[in-house]
């Protein structure tokens, strides 16, 4: 065993290891076969220098290439057993004992908060944000420094399902697309297969439907449904851990026409694996400490989050879509008349009208004077956010210029932000056509880019394989806009549908994409948001009420109940925002009772605004986290780590979303805390370390104040 004390290059196969102390509580480890291989810019880190003082010891075994990280007392905190570069891919495996919980990886729709043993495919698609960063309940974090698609706990076995003669339900649905709204006819089909396992145990399953986007996730094993999720857009893969006995098993899946499903599976072992099929190196950073210490160091290395403007922390009102300046101003005035607070109103897509997709120009037939619109809103102390895409119609004025200069990703309508000249041209048009209009915030939509369009293409004038940089595109889009705004003397506020580690430094907030509205979707958004927080990105929200809504949404009491729970929980999200496809989402459209409840929610958000603003300051200055998975504050409470939907909102408030219909009481786990907890509304005291049942009405969800903390200064 060789003990490393500095960023020295070690010997043996070890001459290809580079280990650098990058912070007092972090080391970066890189294994590369040859320094002559093509390298990429370091888009991830803002700090590269080594530090003199480090509390960690790193030991390598020249024979096995194992890496062990210990603290000053000699306690092993992290043990990597395999570093492998093979056929252009990179693999890291490290120990993960049964009693460990792992959180993070970003926003996924599988409903898992603890991802130990789970198999996931980290790609960027609508409703899925891949952030290869983990927090362990054992006191360490790991950032996988790779820009391409990554397989988390890749499976060594697979079985292809074959379409049977049976067919399922046919339906006609309204969907969004990069061409606007349209209808699709979807026919479901039955797919089947058999497979065998040779020892009993827990198995990680990955269902891949075989298309860029899925319409349904469905899988049954031996007649028992193990995966079920429906939405108009879903990621192409879904994950599950199931227990299987030795022997043969029968798979059935009811999926969309054109799917080519494959189920991958592996027995869960006491190790965790990152594998990137296209990579130049095994490259990762290990952090040690509490979750707050880990995230603070992660942000110090990859870029601190600037202070979110206070005006962005209030209520953000959005719908799909406003059709004119007149509609926007009428709506803003109605909020004022109803005495319902509003900080920002949002113009979604297609304001460009006859000028073509994302032409960076308002159609004057409906928006005769955009600057007058923003001025009028500002007089009401309301800001305007406008949707701007990375896709531009090639027949538009801007698109013709981009096409002439070869600034598109080949074969797509997406701008090639890997090409610095293309990014500069995008910003030049953005700054000249939109920034002078007085717009306050920018909605960078579909920054994945949509449909995983980098896969199989080359970028930056053919310099790089798109697969090598497949996941980092949203980072470069936001970089372009943020740096341009700062240079122009503006206060950046960006909402973006996708992200990558480091995006927090660009003032970017993420949201969960075009999701449905049902209870299961609601539950999964909460878990997805906590996965974003555990991966170090502080600003996140969802479309409260769901993006895709029922046609009878204004009168359907069951939907309105769900919508209210979405909105009540959004009071306690980093950003509070309502949105909905083909919907006029204004509170007064849902009846007097719903309007009154929503009005109370908005007023509660503004009562909390000084507290939220202080937390936002801590995010910027201390690397803190506002929406806090319970591992942040109660890592030693095993029962707290099991809670998927509860979370801390800042250091003081425990949030317990109501995620089921028709309830009058709600069960909440109160983590172990000296001094206990107080019901935020009634003031009743409860001891920590127990489950409590509290009454709820349609108007509120349970919230508890942590003893020893306060909301007011």
Order of alpha helices (4+ residues) and beta strands (2+ residues): beta-beta-beta-beta-beta-beta-beta-beta-beta-beta-beta-beta-beta-beta-beta-beta-beta-beta-beta-beta-beta-beta-beta-alpha-beta-alpha-beta-alpha-beta-alpha-alpha-beta-beta-beta-alpha-beta-beta-alpha-beta-alpha-beta-alpha-alpha-beta-alpha-beta-beta-beta-beta-beta-beta-beta
